[in-house]
Amino acid sequence: MTSSDVTPSLTHYFDLAAEVALPPLDMGKTQHGRRVIFAITGGTFEGPYASGEVLPVGADWQLIREDGVAEIDVTAMLKTSDGVLIKTDSVGYRDQSPEVAEKFVRGEAVSPDEYYFRTTPRFEVPEGHYPELARRVFIGFGIRDKDGVRIRVFAVD
């Protein structure tokens, strides 16, 4: 078997719903694009491998490029139902028209059919707890709603 013969499969780990403060902090146009910061105010995650809460720590430091693509750059803290703290960093893209990007900044609901939203979360775990989170590649399929984001997190097998 060669690497060109491999077709990856996915294993669902959990669904995450994070709430964010609106309106976001808006730095305006920078040398890289428009920077908007969505503070994370809480949330939950639940699934076959882990469940718990999203702590009100962290933010999404989004960069909205001239072409309308939002570069996602999130750092957040999760607390599992058994009390374990897990740090997560996630980068990715939300591709949409400039008009849809403005709707997101204003906190308006947008149909998932109007954009592409994918992330690559990584996890930092305490020794002896949830070690598979630090040993797998993960992808997230995102939906933006009026209160925040929902991400379905899968391990790439």
N, C-alpha and C positions, 0 to 999 in steps of 0.2 A: 504494500500500500504506500502511495506517495501522498504528500501533503495536498496535492490537487484532488485526491480522491475523498478527502474528508469533508463532510457536510456537518456543521455544528448543530447540535440540538440544544434546547433551552429547558431549564428546570425552574419553575416558579418558586421564589423564596418568600416574598411578601408583597403586600400592597401598602403603600405609604400615602397618607394624606397630610400635607403640611399647610398650615395657615400662615399668611404673611400680613404684615402691616401695610395698610393702604392709606394714603398714597405712598409710593416708595420715595426714598431720598433720590433726588434727581440732580446729578452733577452737571447735567447739560452736556454739550459737545466737548469731547476731549480730543487729543491728538489721535486716539484710536477709534473714536465713535462716541455715541451717547451712552454714558454710564448711569445706570439706575440700580439702586440697592434696595432689595426687598428683605426687610428684617423678618426672621422666622419667629412667630409668636406661639407656636405649639402645634399639636397634631397627634396622630396615631399611626401605628403600622401593625399589620396583622397578616399572618400567613403560616404555612406549614413548618417553617424553619425558625421563625422568631416573631414575637409580637410585643407591643409596648407602646410607649409614647414618644413623640418628637418633643424635645425640650425647647423652651423659648430661648435658645442660644443659637447664634449663627445667622447667616444671611445668604442671599443669592446676589452676587456682585455682577449683574448682567451688563454685558456690553452690546448695545444695539448698533450694528454696523450700518454703513450707508446703503447697503443692498437690502436692509430690513431683517437680516438674520440676527437673532439674539444668541450671543455666546454665553452659555450658562456656566457659572462658577460658584458652586454652593459648598459651604462648610456648615455642618449641623451636628447636633448631638442627639443620639437616641438613648432611651432607657428601656431595657427589656422588662417584661412582666416579672422576671425574677431578680430585678434590680441591677443588672449589668449595664454599665455605660459603654456606648459604642460611638466613636467619632466616625463621621462619614464626610468624604469629599466627593464631589460629583461635578464633572464637566460634560458639556454637550452642546447641542444646537437646537434651537427652535427656529424653523424656517417659515417665514410668512411674509405677506406683503407689508409694505410700510404702514398701510392703513390698519391692518390687523395688529401690528406692533403697537400702534398708538392706543388701540382698544385695550390691549393688555396693560399698558401703563396707567390707563384711566380706571382699571379694575372692572372692565365690562366683560360679560360672558361672550365667548367665541366658540363656535362649533369646532370640534377636533378635526373635521374635514377640511378646515381652512388653514391648517398648519402641520408641520412635521416637528416632533418634539422627542428627541432621544438623548439619553445621558449614559455615562459610564461611571457608576458609583464605585468607590473604593472604601474599605472599612478598616479602622484601627480598633483592635479588640484587646481587652486585658488578657494576660496569660491565663490559659486554662478555660477560657470562655469563648464559645462560638468560633473555634479556630478556622472553620471552613470559610468564614466571611473574609479572612485575610489570605486565603489560598486559592481563590477563584476569581475569574474575570466575570464581571456583572454588567448587564445592560439594563437601562430603565426606559420604559415607554411612558411618556408623560402626557397628561391632560391638564390644561390650565382652566380653572373655574373661577367664579367671582371671589372666593375666599382664599384661594391659594392654588396649590398644585396637587395632583394625584399621580403617583408613579407606581407602575407595576415593575417590580424588580425580579430579574431572572439571572441565574448563573448560566454561563456558556459552558456546556459539557464538552 
